[in-house]
Amino acid sequence: MTPLSHIRNFSIVAHIDHGKSTLADRLIQSTNTVADRDMKEQLLDAMDIERERGITIKANTVRIDYTAEDGEKYVLNLIDTPGHVDFAYEVSRSMRAVEGSLLVVDSTQGVEAQTLANVYQAIDADHEIVPVFNKIDLPASDIDRVAEQVEDVIGIDASGAIPVSAKTGQGIHETLEAIVQHLPAPAGDPDAPLKAMLVDSWYDAYLGVIVLVRIMDGQLKKGDKIKFLSNGTTHHVDRIGVFRPKMEHIDALGPGEIGFLTASIKQVRDTRVGDTITHERKEVAALPGFKPAQPVVFCGLFPVDSAQFEDLRDAIDKLALNDASFSYEMETSAALGFGFRCGFLGLLHLEVIRDRIEREYDIELITTAPSVVYHVYMKDGTMIELHNPADMPDLTHVDHLEEPRIKATILVPDEYLGDVLKLCQDRRGIQQDLTYAGSRAMAVYDLPLNEVVFDFYDRLKSVTKGYASFDYQLTGYRQDNLVKMQVLVNDEPVDALSMMVHRDRAEQRGRAMCEKLKDLIPRHMFKIPIQAAIGGKVIARETLSALRKDVTAKCYGGDATRKRKLLDKQKAGKKKMRQFGKVDIPQEAFISALKMDG
Amino acid sequence: MLSKNSSQPALNEDWRAGGFGIYIHWPYCEAKCPYCDFNSHVTRSIDHDAWRAAYREELQKLHEEAPGRILNSVFFGGGTPSLMEPDTVATMIEQIKTLWPIANDLEVTLEANPSSVEAERFRDFRCAGINRVSMGIQALNDTDLKRLGRRHTKTEALRAFDIARDTFDRVSFDLIYGRQDQALEDWRVELSEALSLTVDHLSLYQLTIEPGTAFGDRYNAGKLRGLPSDDLGADLYELTQDLCGEAGLPAYEVSNHAKDGAQSRHNLIYWRYGDYGGIGPGAHSRLTLNGQRHAIEHALMPGPWLNGRREDTRSILSDREQAQELVMMSLRLKQGMDLARFEALNGRSFDTATLKHLCDLGMISFDGGRLSVSKQGFSVLNAILAELLNF
């Protein structure tokens, strides 16, 4: 066990792409925590998707042994946190397990929206914060400007900021020293009854559920009988260990330490993140705990090949084992058959889960339009949570609707500000604040979540050439004039394309949708009307003209085999379409139709 | 005169509805055209004796497998078979006539380029036994001929056509339309000129950009500009049907037009889904042997083929696959397909709702037990096939 004075627990907060994972890699590498031959990029991002997208989804942890300049040996525990707004919840709980943070800012970019969101969480968790200005090896690096921004925008002292190049290794030693010297040691009583915080948990096919814990008081040993305070369940601890970042088994964890335990727990759902763990028959006061993450974005996931429904169920069950923030229930669509209505923390979360199902379980999916949760107030005074526009009750019984709103913070170089403001206006935003830090503007908007959920971030990136950063938090519900818009293809309603829209935007959305569908649906042998309607009233219409030419010019004896194979291939392609009456709609249409260009 | 096999009713003799032909593939050209995805190669030297010997060997083998049938047609295709030694052609035709019983109206076709050099040899080919030539004229203007990578001019082509007309009983030629920057009116003028020549058969192909060709590469690189839109393509097709119809050369197949009686008998064997023996690199066969239809493919590359690697793959087509091929091929014909024949192979008829849907759209019609595609349907035949073949 390590004496408390020689432990430092910290996290790294940064905007995406500011070099958080690279910095973590360097800290691990320079302390010889990982042998050079095992070193790979973004060590802590274990999932393929994390590495590919350059993002961290799950919190990860690593224990680093460091001999400081004072000659003492320290144990540094790093919890690497997700940078994306969808996983803000993971960030907040990881923060509670450590005492300090490195604030990484890209010195060529400056403070961004996620820097702000994450650093405020660190401040909320009473962290000591050491600013680190990364990428100083690049010519565009401007440390003075970034220091000014950190002081002006965030309001913390930047005089002790460390200039670093995680790429070349410059400043890594200074960073390690700053962790030891400026971050506080944890507090705790080794002789008090065990009190540990359940920081995170995930499922491992061989070990069962792995529980990441931070010991507050007392000691946790292999063989101990432990109790989860939230539900009173008891478990026998069969393994204890730390991550370096590979699992390494040890015998005990003492106060201030971060490590894992396994106790033959079968489901992640049996472990509540934020829970307090103690020994069986011991009474301790519970830690404050966290409120569970609420899904805010819902969409339908349907297998392209309806025979794969059971495979999809299996895949979703397995993913849910490891992700308590993801909810699902069976859904039946007239158009798409059997599938699941799933709830996610945000769009990135949705994409990650969808990618994992397609990749790890090899199931092709049709994803329907993402929707937020509307509150439908009925005339009889009851309220229904509407997750799926297809379930919208009959209007005669509805009194009014409320939709979720967010507070969005956008940082942008001022030459793009006009476009950003226009985008926010177009999405029914209400400006709440507009301030400047140097040549960058910070706009704060109150926006309906449903206007943001689909392609807001893509549009923002595109109108600002990628220079804007964006973060948001949910603020509550507000009544508005919302209606359900239906789409009819060849006079048949396609339930999977119906959506909730603001009445004032309905014509515009309907027109855009019909135009999009006209491009997305292949021509058929007959012309196809595509209409958007509210109730029985058509508000937009396009006509897809009939296919006029699709014939193989030459076909002789040598072509019979090839032509037959071509038809078979066409048959496989047709499987990726869904039939609505006599019309085949390609699966990607269900998502692409909703993207707005303006 | 019927072969012995016809007395064995248990065996599947479906091919008889289409007849029997032999296809000989000559794999060499003087230059590769940028649109062509056929199995053709350019080489510096050709050992004509070795090729003659190899072809003779293969004819012998084909005869061992499929003896006794009445032969309706022989077709020398390529490549550019007009580059063969007329002697080789003569020897082969002679050999074929000794091996199989010959139909009274045996058609022997040679594909030829309309260059002056080749035209000089037409007389020799006629003596060798060729009675029909199919000429790759492709365009009747020099700019487009150049763009299509053709080595002849319009004047040269017309002269070669005249010589062919004087030499052979039957002459057909090919044109490619839907070319780069070709307006509807350009094609009207050019096709009218073609129809004014004394011709009784025309193959009119819309330019198709095939993968693996020079055009295909340029297309993928975004450098093949001025190709017609689908709508213009459809207009060009309709104009072609109208002009040829008025000139007394109606379409008897998607891209083939002929005066009555002047249809290509060889190609009709394919489209009526008869049997054919293919000889030469990359040649395909459909041969019904002991009641089973064999699909045979010869090795693609000329070198290995000549050195003895001839037959490459052989598979036996299931009834369903045969039914599929019958539909694919025979619906290309204006006369359509015998429904009883399809049902016998397929084991059941088409889906009634699909037939009704296509009929309501005016794409197909029924007459005297035959299913045929309408004029309007021909331009979207692939979509019709996809519907019919139960997709």
Interface residues (C-beta under 8 A of the other chain):
Chain A: R523 H524 M525 F526 L547 R548 K549 D550 V551 T552 A553 K554 C555 Y556 G557 G558 A560 T561 K563 R564 L567 Q570 K571 K574 K582
Chain B: Y23 Y205 Q206 L207 T208 D230 D231 G233 A234 Y237 V254 S255 N267 I269 Y270 Y276 G278 G282 A283 H284 R286 A295 E297 E321 Q324 E325 M328 M329 R332 H357 L358 L361 M363 F378 S379 V380 L381 N382 A383 I384 L385 A386 E387 L389 F391
